[in-house]
């Protein structure tokens, strides 16, 4: 999203964009960082103060981002590192994706754990460990395999998406739900849905069946490509 879109969404949630204190980047693909150079520039707040929000990014990802004429305030880390932002403890972990050094994140504060894992071709044990014990989990459910196979993408891109360095399908996300979603996980958000190769109803149906098989009381939320989700308060 652009800075304008990001700030509008924050404002709609009742969050003052001037209160933004950190930006965390998972990887350098354009659908994640297109608006970052503008967002990272020093700007003037509504009160006239100068603001430049620090960018937390891995050492190998930082050079892969097209910063243009921006001089960002970078907080670089090694993938797998732990660090603290304010009163939030952050854990980064490597994920399998065709980028320079892609990572997922877990956040802990006041006894609550939130984990984010999107843009990964499969769920290795090293990632599953980091997702355990999450109160809120945002997990990729990128595509429906049949829609992808007959969809508009060139065959080479279809192969990339389906590969172990690509994206999780609805089936892969549902398999993880059946096998591993923690009983502590009270909210499961499915995100990064493809607009061309998936439909929210398909992702929801597959995940609902998997949750019912586990008899979990987990709230399922589908993050639509163009609409923000509700706010989750604990």
WODADA-V655151 format. One record per backbone hydrogen bond with DSSP energy under -1.0 kcal/mol. CO is the residue of the C=O (numbers start at 0). NH is the residue of the N-H. E is the energy in kcal/mol with one decimal. If there is no record, write none. Layout:
BEGIN
CO,NH,E + CO,NH,E
END
This chain:
BEGIN
1,5,-2.6 + 2,6,-2.9 + 3,7,-2.4 + 4,8,-2.3 + 5,9,-2.3 + 6,10,-2.6 + 7,11,-2.2 + 8,12,-1.2 + 9,14,-2.8 + 10,13,-1.7 + 15,18,-2.6 + 16,19,-1.5 + 22,55,-3.4 + 25,102,-1.6 + 28,31,-2.5 + 28,32,-1.3 + 29,33,-1.7 + 32,35,-1.3 + 34,38,-2.0 + 35,39,-2.5 + 42,50,-3.6 + 44,47,-1.8 + 48,44,-3.4 + 50,42,-3.1 + 53,22,-2.0 + 54,74,-3.5 + 55,24,-2.4 + 56,76,-1.4 + 57,61,-2.2 + 60,63,-1.4 + 61,64,-1.2 + 64,66,-1.5 + 66,69,-2.2 + 71,73,-1.1 + 72,54,-3.0 + 74,56,-1.7 + 76,58,-2.0 + 77,80,-2.2 + 80,91,-2.3 + 82,89,-3.6 + 84,87,-2.1 + 87,84,-2.6 + 88,107,-2.4 + 89,82,-2.4 + 90,105,-2.2 + 92,103,-2.8 + 95,120,-2.7 + 96,98,-2.1 + 101,94,-1.6 + 103,92,-1.8 + 104,115,-2.9 + 105,90,-2.6 + 106,113,-2.6 + 107,88,-2.7 + 108,111,-2.1 + 111,108,-2.0 + 112,134,-2.2 + 112,135,-1.8 + 113,106,-3.2 + 114,137,-2.7 + 115,104,-1.6 + 116,139,-1.9 + 123,126,-1.1 + 123,127,-2.3 + 124,128,-2.2 + 126,130,-1.3 + 130,133,-1.2 + 134,185,-1.3 + 134,186,-1.7 + 135,114,-2.4 + 136,188,-3.3 + 137,116,-2.7 + 138,190,-2.5 + 141,193,-3.0 + 142,169,-2.7 + 143,147,-2.7 + 144,148,-2.3 + 145,149,-1.8 + 153,157,-2.2 + 154,158,-2.4 + 155,159,-1.8 + 156,160,-2.7 + 157,161,-2.1 + 160,166,-2.6 + 162,165,-1.7 + 164,97,-1.7 + 167,141,-2.1 + 168,172,-2.5 + 169,173,-2.4 + 170,174,-2.3 + 171,175,-1.9 + 172,176,-2.0 + 173,177,-2.6 + 174,178,-1.9 + 175,179,-3.6 + 175,180,-1.0 + 181,184,-1.6 + 185,218,-2.9 + 186,136,-2.2 + 187,220,-2.7 + 188,138,-3.0 + 189,222,-2.9 + 190,140,-2.2 + 196,143,-3.0 + 198,202,-1.9 + 199,203,-2.5 + 200,204,-2.3 + 201,205,-2.2 + 202,206,-2.1 + 203,207,-2.7 + 204,208,-2.0 + 205,209,-1.7 + 206,210,-2.6 + 207,211,-2.6 + 208,212,-1.6 + 210,215,-1.4 + 218,187,-3.2 + 220,189,-2.7
END
